[in-house]
Amino acid sequence: MKIALFLPLLLVVCAVCSVSTDQTEALALQQSFSPDVHAALREMVASLTKQRMELRFLKKESAGNAAKSERQEAEIEKLKKQLEDYDTKFEGQETETNKLKQQLKVTQVAFSAALVADGHHHLGPFNTLSTLVFRHVVTNIGNAYNQHTGIFTAPVKGAYHFEWYIYGNGGHEPAGAVLMRNGARIFLAYEHQPSHVTSSSNSATLLLESGDHVFVQQWFHTKIYDNENHHITFSGHLLFTV
């Protein structure tokens, strides 16, 4: 009977001891792992904190770089605008310079020519006015005088001065020539000498528009003579523009 009661009691004691041993081992294991877990957690918290700080710094730096980039872009646009303004100003100055050069070139106008280039020639008398073509050109600055037509064309509006000289052998026919502006007669140079040579001259200052034509025509029923000595001449030059 005693043996029967002892066996269950022994089993209970063994079970209690087993449970107590397991709890002790678990507690010991927990105590052994607990410092490592806390240390790992602290390291993770520290790492996260550091990463947050780095992230804030990067965001701040990125914002600063963006602002700096915007300022740089604004400065670049400003420099581009200044460059465009300089280009426009330079083009304007270049245009003005070319204009001044052209005006200077245009304002340099002068010519002088004789009736014949070589040999000797008698002209007239004619029943109508006849344009004289002065073919022996000694000066033609600005190329306003045409030696093939005898016509001077004003390149710019301005005051021009002209002179012309005529010459004849004398006799029954007088010598004469008239200065023409477009289709209008201006002044006449005329001389009649029954004997010996005949010569006459005249001059005029005219206000011409650009494109006006000035030329000399032999007068009605006159006879003129020229040779290699160039007695008959036509000259003109620009005094000033207006």
C-alpha angles and dihedrals in degrees: 000000000000091000091053092054094045097056096061091045090051091051092052092050091050092050092050091048091049092052092047091050092051092050091048092050091046091050091048091049091048091049090049094050098039098079091049093051093048090049091050091048091050090050091049092049090048091048092048091048091050091047091050090051091047090048091051090048091049091049090049092046090047091051090049091049091049091051090045090049091051091050090049091049090049090050091048091051089048091051090047090052091049090049091050090049090050091048091049091047091047092049089050092049091046090050091048090048092051089047091052091047090051091048090049090049092048093048090058099083126147137134141175128184142167127222101244129033096205142348121025131288140189117207125193166304097213132174092223137040112279124200112237115224111207102206102173100080116186098168131020109159109178093015092250093138119076112211091194096057102023090232126133114208118201109234094196139015109270150104114295131187122213134186130185133182129198133194137191141176093240125232128109097338121069123219120239145151133179130213113234131199109197099311098335127099114233114175133350128219107202138163135169117194116171092203136026122011126328126217137167139165142186141179139205140188112217135187104225133188119222107279097024115142125225124184143146125248128195111246124245117282095000131131125210134184134202136171141168089303088069102225095165113065142163123202138168144161142184114260098188141325123252 
